[in-house]
Amino acid sequence: DLPIIGHPNDTGCTRVNDIVPDATGKLWLGTWRGALGFDPAVGASSLVRYGPGNSMLTDDQVYDVDLAPDGTVWCANNGSARYDPATDTWTHWDSGNVYLAVQPKAGGGYLVWSSTRPPFQDYTFVFDSATQQWTIIQPSGAPGEVVGMPGKDCVDEAGNFWALRSTQPGDYDSMDYRRPDGTWATPTEPYPGVTFDIWAFKAYGDRRAVLVDGNGDVYQFNGTTWASIGQWRAGAYTYSTDVDAAGNVCVCG
C-alpha cells in the first residue's frame, strides 16, 4: 500500500534496523532501503525516504540511527552520514562502522562513536562536534583502547557510553562505560568472556543496561553490578532488547 516503504519484490524492503524518535515525536528509521522519516501525528503522507538519489547516503543500507543534542540525525551508512532537518542538508564521511552512538559531553557539545559489533576488534571512529573532526582509533592491543561496541543503544539517558575495551594481552576485552566527563568505569562483567557472546544490548536510565548472550541468558546492570534475570529462551539469535517505563524487559529473536 505504501511503495515508499517498499514492495515484496524489493530485497529487504521491510527490514528495519533501528527506530529513534526525536524531540517532536517524529520517527527516524534505518532500513535496508535507506532512511525513513515519519511523523505518526500526520500519518502516511509524512513518509520521506532518503537514499542515494536524494541524500548523501552512499547506499541503501542504514545499519544504525541516533540523534544528537543539536537536532541532527546520524546514520551508520558505509561510513557515517549526518542530516540536519532544520536546513535540509546532508554530510557524509568515510569514517564510521556498523554501530553508531551519540554521547553528550559534560561541558556541552557531543561525541559520535562508531565501531563494529562484538566480538570483532576493528577501527573505532570518534567525531567531536566542537572540532567537526574525526579521530580514528586503530586497535593496537594497548589496555584501555576502545575496540568495539556491545550494541546499537550504547548511550543511556544520563549520557554514559558503553564500549568494549582491550585489556592485557591474551585476556578478554572488558565492557566498560564512559561518563560524559570522559572518565571510565570498569564494572565486573556477568562472566569472563561475555564480550565475545553479546547478541543484544540496551543502555537506559542512569548507568542501567540489559544484555542478552548467545544462550538466551539475560543480564541486567543496576548501576553497580550485573545480575542474571533468567533465560528468555534457550539458544542464540536474539536480535533486540528494550525496557519499558515500568521496568519490564522485552526481548525478541
KEVO-649185 format. One record per residue (C-alpha): residue number from 1; residue in three letters; x negated, y negated, z. Coordinates in steps of 0.02 Angstrom, whole numbers. Example, Ala and Ser with C-alpha at 12.3 -4.5 7.8 and 13.67 -1.06 7.14 Angstrom:
2
<lodren><pos>1</pos><code>ALA</code><xx>-615</xx><yy>225</yy><zz>390</zz></lodren>
<lodren><pos>2</pos><code>SER</code><xx>-684</xx><yy>53</yy><zz>357</zz></lodren>
***
This chain:
253
<lodren><pos>1</pos><code>ASP</code><xx>0</xx><yy>0</yy><zz>0</zz></lodren>
<lodren><pos>2</pos><code>LEU</code><xx>-148</xx><yy>-117</yy><zz>30</zz></lodren>
<lodren><pos>3</pos><code>PRO</code><xx>-280</xx><yy>-94</yy><zz>-106</zz></lodren>
<lodren><pos>4</pos><code>ILE</code><xx>-391</xx><yy>-225</yy><zz>-22</zz></lodren>
<lodren><pos>5</pos><code>ILE</code><xx>-423</xx><yy>-96</yy><zz>115</zz></lodren>
<lodren><pos>6</pos><code>GLY</code><xx>-447</xx><yy>49</yy><zz>-5</zz></lodren>
<lodren><pos>7</pos><code>HIS</code><xx>-369</xx><yy>190</yy><zz>-102</zz></lodren>
<lodren><pos>8</pos><code>PRO</code><xx>-386</xx><yy>379</yy><zz>-84</zz></lodren>
<lodren><pos>9</pos><code>ASN</code><xx>-488</xx><yy>379</yy><zz>-244</zz></lodren>
<lodren><pos>10</pos><code>ASP</code><xx>-617</xx><yy>263</yy><zz>-165</zz></lodren>
<lodren><pos>11</pos><code>THR</code><xx>-757</xx><yy>354</yy><zz>-74</zz></lodren>
<lodren><pos>12</pos><code>GLY</code><xx>-748</xx><yy>315</yy><zz>110</zz></lodren>
<lodren><pos>13</pos><code>CYS</code><xx>-602</xx><yy>200</yy><zz>81</zz></lodren>
<lodren><pos>14</pos><code>THR</code><xx>-533</xx><yy>202</yy><zz>257</zz></lodren>
<lodren><pos>15</pos><code>ARG</code><xx>-690</xx><yy>239</yy><zz>358</zz></lodren>
<lodren><pos>16</pos><code>VAL</code><xx>-704</xx><yy>101</yy><zz>487</zz></lodren>
<lodren><pos>17</pos><code>ASN</code><xx>-871</xx><yy>96</yy><zz>577</zz></lodren>
<lodren><pos>18</pos><code>ASP</code><xx>-833</xx><yy>-43</yy><zz>700</zz></lodren>
<lodren><pos>19</pos><code>ILE</code><xx>-697</xx><yy>-167</yy><zz>751</zz></lodren>
<lodren><pos>20</pos><code>VAL</code><xx>-732</xx><yy>-327</yy><zz>850</zz></lodren>
<lodren><pos>21</pos><code>PRO</code><xx>-605</xx><yy>-462</yy><zz>899</zz></lodren>
<lodren><pos>22</pos><code>ASP</code><xx>-658</xx><yy>-645</yy><zz>902</zz></lodren>
<lodren><pos>23</pos><code>ALA</code><xx>-602</xx><yy>-781</yy><zz>1022</zz></lodren>
<lodren><pos>24</pos><code>THR</code><xx>-445</xx><yy>-818</yy><zz>918</zz></lodren>
<lodren><pos>25</pos><code>GLY</code><xx>-389</xx><yy>-636</yy><zz>912</zz></lodren>
<lodren><pos>26</pos><code>LYS</code><xx>-445</xx><yy>-609</yy><zz>733</zz></lodren>
<lodren><pos>27</pos><code>LEU</code><xx>-521</xx><yy>-439</yy><zz>699</zz></lodren>
<lodren><pos>28</pos><code>TRP</code><xx>-684</xx><yy>-409</yy><zz>606</zz></lodren>
<lodren><pos>29</pos><code>LEU</code><xx>-709</xx><yy>-234</yy><zz>537</zz></lodren>
<lodren><pos>30</pos><code>GLY</code><xx>-862</xx><yy>-149</yy><zz>469</zz></lodren>
<lodren><pos>31</pos><code>THR</code><xx>-813</xx><yy>-16</yy><zz>342</zz></lodren>
<lodren><pos>32</pos><code>TRP</code><xx>-882</xx><yy>93</yy><zz>203</zz></lodren>
<lodren><pos>33</pos><code>ARG</code><xx>-813</xx><yy>-37</yy><zz>82</zz></lodren>
<lodren><pos>34</pos><code>GLY</code><xx>-887</xx><yy>-196</yy><zz>154</zz></lodren>
<lodren><pos>35</pos><code>ALA</code><xx>-822</xx><yy>-303</yy><zz>296</zz></lodren>
<lodren><pos>36</pos><code>LEU</code><xx>-640</xx><yy>-346</yy><zz>328</zz></lodren>
<lodren><pos>37</pos><code>GLY</code><xx>-569</xx><yy>-499</yy><zz>414</zz></lodren>
<lodren><pos>38</pos><code>PHE</code><xx>-391</xx><yy>-478</yy><zz>481</zz></lodren>
<lodren><pos>39</pos><code>ASP</code><xx>-276</xx><yy>-586</yy><zz>588</zz></lodren>
<lodren><pos>40</pos><code>PRO</code><xx>-145</xx><yy>-474</yy><zz>672</zz></lodren>
<lodren><pos>41</pos><code>ALA</code><xx>-37</xx><yy>-626</yy><zz>711</zz></lodren>
<lodren><pos>42</pos><code>VAL</code><xx>-21</xx><yy>-662</yy><zz>524</zz></lodren>
<lodren><pos>43</pos><code>GLY</code><xx>-15</xx><yy>-485</yy><zz>458</zz></lodren>
<lodren><pos>44</pos><code>ALA</code><xx>-73</xx><yy>-400</yy><zz>299</zz></lodren>
<lodren><pos>45</pos><code>SER</code><xx>-78</xx><yy>-562</yy><zz>198</zz></lodren>
<lodren><pos>46</pos><code>SER</code><xx>-226</xx><yy>-618</yy><zz>303</zz></lodren>
<lodren><pos>47</pos><code>LEU</code><xx>-339</xx><yy>-474</yy><zz>250</zz></lodren>
<lodren><pos>48</pos><code>VAL</code><xx>-501</xx><yy>-527</yy><zz>166</zz></lodren>
<lodren><pos>49</pos><code>ARG</code><xx>-630</xx><yy>-402</yy><zz>108</zz></lodren>
<lodren><pos>50</pos><code>TYR</code><xx>-811</xx><yy>-457</yy><zz>96</zz></lodren>
<lodren><pos>51</pos><code>GLY</code><xx>-932</xx><yy>-361</yy><zz>-13</zz></lodren>
<lodren><pos>52</pos><code>PRO</code><xx>-1075</xx><yy>-387</yy><zz>-136</zz></lodren>
<lodren><pos>53</pos><code>GLY</code><xx>-959</xx><yy>-481</yy><zz>-254</zz></lodren>
<lodren><pos>54</pos><code>ASN</code><xx>-905</xx><yy>-620</yy><zz>-136</zz></lodren>
<lodren><pos>55</pos><code>SER</code><xx>-1034</xx><yy>-624</yy><zz>4</zz></lodren>
<lodren><pos>56</pos><code>MET</code><xx>-1217</xx><yy>-590</yy><zz>39</zz></lodren>
<lodren><pos>57</pos><code>LEU</code><xx>-1184</xx><yy>-412</yy><zz>92</zz></lodren>
<lodren><pos>58</pos><code>THR</code><xx>-1302</xx><yy>-314</yy><zz>-19</zz></lodren>
<lodren><pos>59</pos><code>ASP</code><xx>-1196</xx><yy>-155</yy><zz>-23</zz></lodren>
<lodren><pos>60</pos><code>ASP</code><xx>-1030</xx><yy>-90</yy><zz>41</zz></lodren>
<lodren><pos>61</pos><code>GLN</code><xx>-1097</xx><yy>-3</yy><zz>196</zz></lodren>
<lodren><pos>62</pos><code>VAL</code><xx>-1071</xx><yy>-107</yy><zz>354</zz></lodren>
<lodren><pos>63</pos><code>TYR</code><xx>-1128</xx><yy>1</yy><zz>499</zz></lodren>
<lodren><pos>64</pos><code>ASP</code><xx>-1103</xx><yy>-115</yy><zz>646</zz></lodren>
<lodren><pos>65</pos><code>VAL</code><xx>-1022</xx><yy>-284</yy><zz>683</zz></lodren>
<lodren><pos>66</pos><code>ASP</code><xx>-1047</xx><yy>-407</yy><zz>826</zz></lodren>
<lodren><pos>67</pos><code>LEU</code><xx>-1004</xx><yy>-588</yy><zz>866</zz></lodren>
<lodren><pos>68</pos><code>ALA</code><xx>-1121</xx><yy>-724</yy><zz>926</zz></lodren>
<lodren><pos>69</pos><code>PRO</code><xx>-1081</xx><yy>-864</yy><zz>1050</zz></lodren>
<lodren><pos>70</pos><code>ASP</code><xx>-1085</xx><yy>-991</yy><zz>908</zz></lodren>
<lodren><pos>71</pos><code>GLY</code><xx>-940</xx><yy>-903</yy><zz>821</zz></lodren>
<lodren><pos>72</pos><code>THR</code><xx>-1043</xx><yy>-819</yy><zz>685</zz></lodren>
<lodren><pos>73</pos><code>VAL</code><xx>-1008</xx><yy>-640</yy><zz>633</zz></lodren>
<lodren><pos>74</pos><code>TRP</code><xx>-1156</xx><yy>-521</yy><zz>617</zz></lodren>
<lodren><pos>75</pos><code>CYS</code><xx>-1160</xx><yy>-362</yy><zz>513</zz></lodren>
<lodren><pos>76</pos><code>ALA</code><xx>-1287</xx><yy>-221</yy><zz>502</zz></lodren>
<lodren><pos>77</pos><code>ASN</code><xx>-1294</xx><yy>-201</yy><zz>313</zz></lodren>
<lodren><pos>78</pos><code>ASN</code><xx>-1454</xx><yy>-141</yy><zz>231</zz></lodren>
<lodren><pos>79</pos><code>GLY</code><xx>-1537</xx><yy>-268</yy><zz>344</zz></lodren>
<lodren><pos>80</pos><code>SER</code><xx>-1433</xx><yy>-400</yy><zz>435</zz></lodren>
<lodren><pos>81</pos><code>ALA</code><xx>-1301</xx><yy>-520</yy><zz>372</zz></lodren>
<lodren><pos>82</pos><code>ARG</code><xx>-1227</xx><yy>-672</yy><zz>460</zz></lodren>
<lodren><pos>83</pos><code>TYR</code><xx>-1061</xx><yy>-752</yy><zz>415</zz></lodren>
<lodren><pos>84</pos><code>ASP</code><xx>-1007</xx><yy>-922</yy><zz>481</zz></lodren>
<lodren><pos>85</pos><code>PRO</code><xx>-817</xx><yy>-935</yy><zz>468</zz></lodren>
<lodren><pos>86</pos><code>ALA</code><xx>-825</xx><yy>-1122</yy><zz>507</zz></lodren>
<lodren><pos>87</pos><code>THR</code><xx>-922</xx><yy>-1158</yy><zz>347</zz></lodren>
<lodren><pos>88</pos><code>ASP</code><xx>-882</xx><yy>-1001</yy><zz>248</zz></lodren>
<lodren><pos>89</pos><code>THR</code><xx>-1067</xx><yy>-969</yy><zz>221</zz></lodren>
<lodren><pos>90</pos><code>TRP</code><xx>-1169</xx><yy>-809</yy><zz>223</zz></lodren>
<lodren><pos>91</pos><code>THR</code><xx>-1353</xx><yy>-774</yy><zz>258</zz></lodren>
<lodren><pos>92</pos><code>HIS</code><xx>-1440</xx><yy>-607</yy><zz>232</zz></lodren>
<lodren><pos>93</pos><code>TRP</code><xx>-1608</xx><yy>-545</yy><zz>297</zz></lodren>
<lodren><pos>94</pos><code>ASP</code><xx>-1701</xx><yy>-385</yy><zz>256</zz></lodren>
<lodren><pos>95</pos><code>SER</code><xx>-1737</xx><yy>-368</yy><zz>443</zz></lodren>
<lodren><pos>96</pos><code>GLY</code><xx>-1613</xx><yy>-253</yy><zz>529</zz></lodren>
<lodren><pos>97</pos><code>ASN</code><xx>-1563</xx><yy>-73</yy><zz>555</zz></lodren>
<lodren><pos>98</pos><code>VAL</code><xx>-1408</xx><yy>34</yy><zz>590</zz></lodren>
<lodren><pos>99</pos><code>TYR</code><xx>-1361</xx><yy>-38</yy><zz>760</zz></lodren>
<lodren><pos>100</pos><code>LEU</code><xx>-1342</xx><yy>-222</yy><zz>798</zz></lodren>
<lodren><pos>101</pos><code>ALA</code><xx>-1303</xx><yy>-313</yy><zz>962</zz></lodren>
<lodren><pos>102</pos><code>VAL</code><xx>-1297</xx><yy>-497</yy><zz>1010</zz></lodren>
<lodren><pos>103</pos><code>GLN</code><xx>-1365</xx><yy>-542</yy><zz>1183</zz></lodren>
<lodren><pos>104</pos><code>PRO</code><xx>-1339</xx><yy>-717</yy><zz>1257</zz></lodren>
<lodren><pos>105</pos><code>LYS</code><xx>-1493</xx><yy>-798</yy><zz>1335</zz></lodren>
<lodren><pos>106</pos><code>ALA</code><xx>-1486</xx><yy>-869</yy><zz>1510</zz></lodren>
<lodren><pos>107</pos><code>GLY</code><xx>-1541</xx><yy>-1042</yy><zz>1451</zz></lodren>
<lodren><pos>108</pos><code>GLY</code><xx>-1424</xx><yy>-1049</yy><zz>1302</zz></lodren>
<lodren><pos>109</pos><code>GLY</code><xx>-1430</xx><yy>-975</yy><zz>1129</zz></lodren>
<lodren><pos>110</pos><code>TYR</code><xx>-1440</xx><yy>-791</yy><zz>1094</zz></lodren>
<lodren><pos>111</pos><code>LEU</code><xx>-1542</xx><yy>-645</yy><zz>1028</zz></lodren>
<lodren><pos>112</pos><code>VAL</code><xx>-1486</xx><yy>-520</yy><zz>897</zz></lodren>
<lodren><pos>113</pos><code>TRP</code><xx>-1559</xx><yy>-346</yy><zz>923</zz></lodren>
<lodren><pos>114</pos><code>SER</code><xx>-1556</xx><yy>-220</yy><zz>782</zz></lodren>
<lodren><pos>115</pos><code>SER</code><xx>-1627</xx><yy>-45</yy><zz>791</zz></lodren>
<lodren><pos>116</pos><code>THR</code><xx>-1591</xx><yy>133</yy><zz>745</zz></lodren>
<lodren><pos>117</pos><code>ARG</code><xx>-1481</xx><yy>262</yy><zz>831</zz></lodren>
<lodren><pos>118</pos><code>PRO</code><xx>-1561</xx><yy>386</yy><zz>953</zz></lodren>
<lodren><pos>119</pos><code>PRO</code><xx>-1665</xx><yy>490</yy><zz>960</zz></lodren>
<lodren><pos>120</pos><code>PHE</code><xx>-1768</xx><yy>419</yy><zz>818</zz></lodren>
<lodren><pos>121</pos><code>GLN</code><xx>-1901</xx><yy>290</yy><zz>854</zz></lodren>
<lodren><pos>122</pos><code>ASP</code><xx>-1908</xx><yy>157</yy><zz>720</zz></lodren>
<lodren><pos>123</pos><code>TYR</code><xx>-1936</xx><yy>-28</yy><zz>695</zz></lodren>
<lodren><pos>124</pos><code>THR</code><xx>-1835</xx><yy>-145</yy><zz>807</zz></lodren>
<lodren><pos>125</pos><code>PHE</code><xx>-1789</xx><yy>-317</yy><zz>742</zz></lodren>
<lodren><pos>126</pos><code>VAL</code><xx>-1752</xx><yy>-465</yy><zz>856</zz></lodren>
<lodren><pos>127</pos><code>PHE</code><xx>-1678</xx><yy>-630</yy><zz>796</zz></lodren>
<lodren><pos>128</pos><code>ASP</code><xx>-1688</xx><yy>-786</yy><zz>906</zz></lodren>
<lodren><pos>129</pos><code>SER</code><xx>-1554</xx><yy>-918</yy><zz>874</zz></lodren>
<lodren><pos>130</pos><code>ALA</code><xx>-1671</xx><yy>-1053</yy><zz>941</zz></lodren>
<lodren><pos>131</pos><code>THR</code><xx>-1805</xx><yy>-1025</yy><zz>809</zz></lodren>
<lodren><pos>132</pos><code>GLN</code><xx>-1696</xx><yy>-943</yy><zz>674</zz></lodren>
<lodren><pos>133</pos><code>GLN</code><xx>-1836</xx><yy>-817</yy><zz>656</zz></lodren>
<lodren><pos>134</pos><code>TRP</code><xx>-1851</xx><yy>-628</yy><zz>666</zz></lodren>
<lodren><pos>135</pos><code>THR</code><xx>-1981</xx><yy>-533</yy><zz>767</zz></lodren>
<lodren><pos>136</pos><code>ILE</code><xx>-2023</xx><yy>-355</yy><zz>714</zz></lodren>
<lodren><pos>137</pos><code>ILE</code><xx>-2069</xx><yy>-227</yy><zz>846</zz></lodren>
<lodren><pos>138</pos><code>GLN</code><xx>-2163</xx><yy>-82</yy><zz>767</zz></lodren>
<lodren><pos>139</pos><code>PRO</code><xx>-2170</xx><yy>74</yy><zz>876</zz></lodren>
<lodren><pos>140</pos><code>SER</code><xx>-2347</xx><yy>95</yy><zz>942</zz></lodren>
<lodren><pos>141</pos><code>GLY</code><xx>-2315</xx><yy>204</yy><zz>1094</zz></lodren>
<lodren><pos>142</pos><code>ALA</code><xx>-2351</xx><yy>63</yy><zz>1216</zz></lodren>
<lodren><pos>143</pos><code>PRO</code><xx>-2249</xx><yy>85</yy><zz>1377</zz></lodren>
<lodren><pos>144</pos><code>GLY</code><xx>-2101</xx><yy>-33</yy><zz>1387</zz></lodren>
<lodren><pos>145</pos><code>GLU</code><xx>-2084</xx><yy>-54</yy><zz>1199</zz></lodren>
<lodren><pos>146</pos><code>VAL</code><xx>-1906</xx><yy>-56</yy><zz>1129</zz></lodren>
<lodren><pos>147</pos><code>VAL</code><xx>-1892</xx><yy>92</yy><zz>1010</zz></lodren>
<lodren><pos>148</pos><code>GLY</code><xx>-1704</xx><yy>110</yy><zz>986</zz></lodren>
<lodren><pos>149</pos><code>MET</code><xx>-1528</xx><yy>76</yy><zz>1048</zz></lodren>
<lodren><pos>150</pos><code>PRO</code><xx>-1407</xx><yy>200</yy><zz>1129</zz></lodren>
<lodren><pos>151</pos><code>GLY</code><xx>-1255</xx><yy>144</yy><zz>1028</zz></lodren>
<lodren><pos>152</pos><code>LYS</code><xx>-1160</xx><yy>4</yy><zz>943</zz></lodren>
<lodren><pos>153</pos><code>ASP</code><xx>-1092</xx><yy>-77</yy><zz>1101</zz></lodren>
<lodren><pos>154</pos><code>CYS</code><xx>-1255</xx><yy>-108</yy><zz>1195</zz></lodren>
<lodren><pos>155</pos><code>VAL</code><xx>-1217</xx><yy>-278</yy><zz>1274</zz></lodren>
<lodren><pos>156</pos><code>ASP</code><xx>-1093</xx><yy>-294</yy><zz>1418</zz></lodren>
<lodren><pos>157</pos><code>GLU</code><xx>-984</xx><yy>-444</yy><zz>1461</zz></lodren>
<lodren><pos>158</pos><code>ALA</code><xx>-1119</xx><yy>-510</yy><zz>1579</zz></lodren>
<lodren><pos>159</pos><code>GLY</code><xx>-1248</xx><yy>-511</yy><zz>1438</zz></lodren>
<lodren><pos>160</pos><code>ASN</code><xx>-1353</xx><yy>-361</yy><zz>1489</zz></lodren>
<lodren><pos>161</pos><code>PHE</code><xx>-1428</xx><yy>-269</yy><zz>1340</zz></lodren>
<lodren><pos>162</pos><code>TRP</code><xx>-1462</xx><yy>-81</yy><zz>1346</zz></lodren>
<lodren><pos>163</pos><code>ALA</code><xx>-1606</xx><yy>-9</yy><zz>1246</zz></lodren>
<lodren><pos>164</pos><code>LEU</code><xx>-1719</xx><yy>141</yy><zz>1233</zz></lodren>
<lodren><pos>165</pos><code>ARG</code><xx>-1899</xx><yy>104</yy><zz>1281</zz></lodren>
<lodren><pos>166</pos><code>SER</code><xx>-2059</xx><yy>204</yy><zz>1265</zz></lodren>
<lodren><pos>167</pos><code>THR</code><xx>-2140</xx><yy>268</yy><zz>1423</zz></lodren>
<lodren><pos>168</pos><code>GLN</code><xx>-2304</xx><yy>360</yy><zz>1448</zz></lodren>
<lodren><pos>169</pos><code>PRO</code><xx>-2368</xx><yy>463</yy><zz>1301</zz></lodren>
<lodren><pos>170</pos><code>GLY</code><xx>-2281</xx><yy>631</yy><zz>1297</zz></lodren>
<lodren><pos>171</pos><code>ASP</code><xx>-2136</xx><yy>577</yy><zz>1409</zz></lodren>
<lodren><pos>172</pos><code>TYR</code><xx>-1956</xx><yy>548</yy><zz>1357</zz></lodren>
<lodren><pos>173</pos><code>ASP</code><xx>-1902</xx><yy>371</yy><zz>1315</zz></lodren>
<lodren><pos>174</pos><code>SER</code><xx>-1816</xx><yy>279</yy><zz>1457</zz></lodren>
<lodren><pos>175</pos><code>MET</code><xx>-1643</xx><yy>200</yy><zz>1444</zz></lodren>
<lodren><pos>176</pos><code>ASP</code><xx>-1655</xx><yy>26</yy><zz>1522</zz></lodren>
<lodren><pos>177</pos><code>TYR</code><xx>-1559</xx><yy>-136</yy><zz>1519</zz></lodren>
<lodren><pos>178</pos><code>ARG</code><xx>-1624</xx><yy>-312</yy><zz>1490</zz></lodren>
<lodren><pos>179</pos><code>ARG</code><xx>-1543</xx><yy>-454</yy><zz>1586</zz></lodren>
<lodren><pos>180</pos><code>PRO</code><xx>-1503</xx><yy>-620</yy><zz>1499</zz></lodren>
<lodren><pos>181</pos><code>ASP</code><xx>-1654</xx><yy>-697</yy><zz>1587</zz></lodren>
<lodren><pos>182</pos><code>GLY</code><xx>-1768</xx><yy>-574</yy><zz>1497</zz></lodren>
<lodren><pos>183</pos><code>THR</code><xx>-1811</xx><yy>-460</yy><zz>1643</zz></lodren>
<lodren><pos>184</pos><code>TRP</code><xx>-1789</xx><yy>-272</yy><zz>1630</zz></lodren>
<lodren><pos>185</pos><code>ALA</code><xx>-1711</xx><yy>-144</yy><zz>1747</zz></lodren>
<lodren><pos>186</pos><code>THR</code><xx>-1752</xx><yy>42</yy><zz>1736</zz></lodren>
<lodren><pos>187</pos><code>PRO</code><xx>-1619</xx><yy>145</yy><zz>1825</zz></lodren>
<lodren><pos>188</pos><code>THR</code><xx>-1638</xx><yy>332</yy><zz>1846</zz></lodren>
<lodren><pos>189</pos><code>GLU</code><xx>-1556</xx><yy>419</yy><zz>1698</zz></lodren>
<lodren><pos>190</pos><code>PRO</code><xx>-1420</xx><yy>554</yy><zz>1711</zz></lodren>
<lodren><pos>191</pos><code>TYR</code><xx>-1553</xx><yy>686</yy><zz>1674</zz></lodren>
<lodren><pos>192</pos><code>PRO</code><xx>-1726</xx><yy>691</yy><zz>1591</zz></lodren>
<lodren><pos>193</pos><code>GLY</code><xx>-1713</xx><yy>684</yy><zz>1402</zz></lodren>
<lodren><pos>194</pos><code>VAL</code><xx>-1537</xx><yy>614</yy><zz>1392</zz></lodren>
<lodren><pos>195</pos><code>THR</code><xx>-1604</xx><yy>481</yy><zz>1273</zz></lodren>
<lodren><pos>196</pos><code>PHE</code><xx>-1627</xx><yy>618</yy><zz>1143</zz></lodren>
<lodren><pos>197</pos><code>ASP</code><xx>-1446</xx><yy>675</yy><zz>1154</zz></lodren>
<lodren><pos>198</pos><code>ILE</code><xx>-1334</xx><yy>522</yy><zz>1156</zz></lodren>
<lodren><pos>199</pos><code>TRP</code><xx>-1179</xx><yy>535</yy><zz>1045</zz></lodren>
<lodren><pos>200</pos><code>ALA</code><xx>-1077</xx><yy>388</yy><zz>1110</zz></lodren>
<lodren><pos>201</pos><code>PHE</code><xx>-1114</xx><yy>238</yy><zz>1219</zz></lodren>
<lodren><pos>202</pos><code>LYS</code><xx>-1019</xx><yy>88</yy><zz>1284</zz></lodren>
<lodren><pos>203</pos><code>ALA</code><xx>-1082</xx><yy>-56</yy><zz>1392</zz></lodren>
<lodren><pos>204</pos><code>TYR</code><xx>-948</xx><yy>-160</yy><zz>1479</zz></lodren>
<lodren><pos>205</pos><code>GLY</code><xx>-913</xx><yy>-270</yy><zz>1630</zz></lodren>
<lodren><pos>206</pos><code>ASP</code><xx>-1069</xx><yy>-315</yy><zz>1729</zz></lodren>
<lodren><pos>207</pos><code>ARG</code><xx>-1201</xx><yy>-180</yy><zz>1713</zz></lodren>
<lodren><pos>208</pos><code>ARG</code><xx>-1070</xx><yy>-45</yy><zz>1683</zz></lodren>
<lodren><pos>209</pos><code>ALA</code><xx>-1086</xx><yy>87</yy><zz>1548</zz></lodren>
<lodren><pos>210</pos><code>VAL</code><xx>-1019</xx><yy>254</yy><zz>1487</zz></lodren>
<lodren><pos>211</pos><code>LEU</code><xx>-1121</xx><yy>384</yy><zz>1394</zz></lodren>
<lodren><pos>212</pos><code>VAL</code><xx>-1072</xx><yy>549</yy><zz>1310</zz></lodren>
<lodren><pos>213</pos><code>ASP</code><xx>-1203</xx><yy>679</yy><zz>1268</zz></lodren>
<lodren><pos>214</pos><code>GLY</code><xx>-1210</xx><yy>824</yy><zz>1146</zz></lodren>
<lodren><pos>215</pos><code>ASN</code><xx>-1123</xx><yy>942</yy><zz>1267</zz></lodren>
<lodren><pos>216</pos><code>GLY</code><xx>-971</xx><yy>829</yy><zz>1283</zz></lodren>
<lodren><pos>217</pos><code>ASP</code><xx>-1025</xx><yy>781</yy><zz>1458</zz></lodren>
<lodren><pos>218</pos><code>VAL</code><xx>-976</xx><yy>603</yy><zz>1508</zz></lodren>
<lodren><pos>219</pos><code>TYR</code><xx>-1081</xx><yy>495</yy><zz>1624</zz></lodren>
<lodren><pos>220</pos><code>GLN</code><xx>-1037</xx><yy>327</yy><zz>1698</zz></lodren>
<lodren><pos>221</pos><code>PHE</code><xx>-1154</xx><yy>192</yy><zz>1765</zz></lodren>
<lodren><pos>222</pos><code>ASN</code><xx>-1085</xx><yy>90</yy><zz>1911</zz></lodren>
<lodren><pos>223</pos><code>GLY</code><xx>-1216</xx><yy>-48</yy><zz>1907</zz></lodren>
<lodren><pos>224</pos><code>THR</code><xx>-1342</xx><yy>51</yy><zz>2008</zz></lodren>
<lodren><pos>225</pos><code>THR</code><xx>-1335</xx><yy>237</yy><zz>1967</zz></lodren>
<lodren><pos>226</pos><code>TRP</code><xx>-1269</xx><yy>359</yy><zz>1837</zz></lodren>
<lodren><pos>227</pos><code>ALA</code><xx>-1142</xx><yy>491</yy><zz>1888</zz></lodren>
<lodren><pos>228</pos><code>SER</code><xx>-1056</xx><yy>633</yy><zz>1794</zz></lodren>
<lodren><pos>229</pos><code>ILE</code><xx>-869</xx><yy>611</yy><zz>1774</zz></lodren>
<lodren><pos>230</pos><code>GLY</code><xx>-844</xx><yy>777</yy><zz>1687</zz></lodren>
<lodren><pos>231</pos><code>GLN</code><xx>-841</xx><yy>857</yy><zz>1515</zz></lodren>
<lodren><pos>232</pos><code>TRP</code><xx>-708</xx><yy>793</yy><zz>1397</zz></lodren>
<lodren><pos>233</pos><code>ARG</code><xx>-728</xx><yy>948</yy><zz>1288</zz></lodren>
<lodren><pos>234</pos><code>ALA</code><xx>-873</xx><yy>1064</yy><zz>1252</zz></lodren>
<lodren><pos>235</pos><code>GLY</code><xx>-987</xx><yy>1029</yy><zz>1106</zz></lodren>
<lodren><pos>236</pos><code>ALA</code><xx>-1064</xx><yy>888</yy><zz>1007</zz></lodren>
<lodren><pos>237</pos><code>TYR</code><xx>-992</xx><yy>768</yy><zz>878</zz></lodren>
<lodren><pos>238</pos><code>THR</code><xx>-923</xx><yy>638</yy><zz>997</zz></lodren>
<lodren><pos>239</pos><code>TYR</code><xx>-903</xx><yy>479</yy><zz>896</zz></lodren>
<lodren><pos>240</pos><code>SER</code><xx>-845</xx><yy>344</yy><zz>1014</zz></lodren>
<lodren><pos>241</pos><code>THR</code><xx>-803</xx><yy>300</yy><zz>1194</zz></lodren>
<lodren><pos>242</pos><code>ASP</code><xx>-721</xx><yy>149</yy><zz>1275</zz></lodren>
<lodren><pos>243</pos><code>VAL</code><xx>-649</xx><yy>91</yy><zz>1441</zz></lodren>
<lodren><pos>244</pos><code>ASP</code><xx>-481</xx><yy>3</yy><zz>1460</zz></lodren>
<lodren><pos>245</pos><code>ALA</code><xx>-435</xx><yy>-137</yy><zz>1581</zz></lodren>
<lodren><pos>246</pos><code>ALA</code><xx>-378</xx><yy>-12</yy><zz>1713</zz></lodren>
<lodren><pos>247</pos><code>GLY</code><xx>-545</xx><yy>80</yy><zz>1707</zz></lodren>
<lodren><pos>248</pos><code>ASN</code><xx>-485</xx><yy>232</yy><zz>1609</zz></lodren>
<lodren><pos>249</pos><code>VAL</code><xx>-621</xx><yy>308</yy><zz>1500</zz></lodren>
<lodren><pos>250</pos><code>CYS</code><xx>-568</xx><yy>358</yy><zz>1323</zz></lodren>
<lodren><pos>251</pos><code>VAL</code><xx>-671</xx><yy>472</yy><zz>1211</zz></lodren>
<lodren><pos>252</pos><code>CYS</code><xx>-648</xx><yy>533</yy><zz>1033</zz></lodren>
<lodren><pos>253</pos><code>GLY</code><xx>-738</xx><yy>650</yy><zz>919</zz></lodren>
***
